[in-house]
Amino acid sequence: MDGFNFYKACLTGSQHKWLNICSLFEEITRAIEPDSDLILVKYFTARVKGSYCKNPASPDRQSKYLIALQKFNSETIEVIEGTHVEVFTAGKHVVDGVTTNNWLDFCKMEEKQTDVNIALNMYRDCSQRKCEQVVLVSNDSDLKTALAFIKEDFPEVRRGLIQPNQSRPSKTLADLSHWTRRGIQSEDLRRHQLPDEVEYKNLGGRKTKRSKKPEGW
């Protein structure tokens, strides 16, 4: 699952960010492939940097979510983290919707390693015969080569595709998949929320800790 791609398409501005992605994707996949069993969800993401967030609480919220997600789905979730890096660039200044001739230098954050991590993990899982079906959750057509290689090298492995952004589907990815689900509705997100408070034990197993749903989520 491409976490950033999914967040932008489905969760920006949503009140359903405390999402249990494991149960959500299990339901979606079984609706299309009734005989399928969820083995593992690989969630590819990167930690946000507080200095670049509109809300300074964002890093803490993300951390609480990742803890709750992993503790609640300990057998069926793996979080694989990339990084955010600073990218310096320039662009024309826009005032009230009108592009001027003035150029401005600015810095933005870009997520790195996610595409490579997704592609290599998908291919490796197929090569090690860890699955009979892979389901890609992304609209990013940069992942077409990974699907194409899996199709050619492991034709016995079924390829599913969940495209979070319904308005910008990737035909390239869809053409390389056995089946495609376009878009995820707000009702789907609402039904698959984690408990407001997830309890878990510390590493020593003696103390009970809790990860609570942030306000506004």
VENSULJO-V400331 format. One record per residue. RES is the residue in three letters. D_FIRST is the distance of its C-alpha to the first C-alpha in whole Angstrom. Layout:
BEGIN
{{RES/D_FIRST} {RES/D_FIRST}}
END
This chain:
BEGIN
{{MET/0} {ASP/4} {GLY/6} {PHE/9} {ASN/9} {PHE/8} {TYR/11} {LYS/13} {ALA/13} {CYS/13} {LEU/14} {THR/17} {GLY/20} {SER/19} {GLN/20} {HIS/17} {LYS/15} {TRP/16} {LEU/13} {ASN/13} {ILE/9} {CYS/10} {SER/13} {LEU/12} {PHE/10} {GLU/13} {GLU/15} {ILE/14} {THR/13} {ARG/17} {ALA/18} {ILE/18} {GLU/18} {PRO/20} {ASP/21} {SER/17} {ASP/17} {LEU/14} {ILE/14} {LEU/11} {VAL/7} {LYS/6} {TYR/5} {PHE/6} {THR/9} {ALA/12} {ARG/15} {VAL/17} {LYS/21} {GLY/24} {SER/26} {TYR/24} {CYS/23} {LYS/25} {ASN/25} {PRO/26} {ALA/24} {SER/21} {PRO/20} {ASP/22} {ARG/20} {GLN/16} {SER/18} {LYS/19} {TYR/16} {LEU/14} {ILE/17} {ALA/17} {LEU/14} {GLN/14} {LYS/18} {PHE/18} {ASN/15} {SER/17} {GLU/17} {THR/13} {ILE/11} {GLU/10} {VAL/10} {ILE/10} {GLU/12} {GLY/13} {THR/16} {HIS/17} {VAL/21} {GLU/23} {VAL/24} {PHE/28} {THR/29} {ALA/31} {GLY/31} {LYS/34} {HIS/35} {VAL/35} {VAL/37} {ASP/37} {GLY/35} {VAL/37} {THR/36} {THR/39} {ASN/40} {ASN/39} {TRP/37} {LEU/35} {ASP/33} {PHE/30} {CYS/27} {LYS/23} {MET/20} {GLU/18} {GLU/14} {LYS/15} {GLN/13} {THR/10} {ASP/10} {VAL/12} {ASN/11} {ILE/8} {ALA/11} {LEU/13} {ASN/11} {MET/10} {TYR/14} {ARG/15} {ASP/14} {CYS/16} {SER/19} {GLN/19} {ARG/19} {LYS/17} {CYS/16} {GLU/17} {GLN/14} {VAL/11} {VAL/8} {LEU/6} {VAL/5} {SER/7} {ASN/10} {ASP/11} {SER/14} {ASP/14} {LEU/12} {LYS/14} {THR/16} {ALA/14} {LEU/14} {ALA/18} {PHE/18} {ILE/17} {LYS/19} {GLU/22} {ASP/22} {PHE/20} {PRO/21} {GLU/21} {VAL/18} {ARG/16} {ARG/14} {GLY/12} {LEU/10} {ILE/9} {GLN/10} {PRO/10} {ASN/13} {GLN/16} {SER/19} {ARG/17} {PRO/16} {SER/15} {LYS/18} {THR/18} {LEU/14} {ALA/16} {ASP/19} {LEU/17} {SER/15} {HIS/17} {TRP/16} {THR/14} {ARG/14} {ARG/15} {GLY/14} {ILE/14} {GLN/17} {SER/18} {GLU/20} {ASP/17} {LEU/15} {ARG/19} {ARG/19} {HIS/16} {GLN/17} {LEU/18} {PRO/21} {ASP/23} {GLU/24} {VAL/22} {GLU/25} {TYR/24} {LYS/27} {ASN/27} {LEU/27} {GLY/31} {GLY/30} {ARG/33} {LYS/32} {THR/30} {LYS/27} {ARG/26} {SER/23} {LYS/23} {LYS/22} {PRO/23} {GLU/25} {GLY/24} {TRP/20}}
END
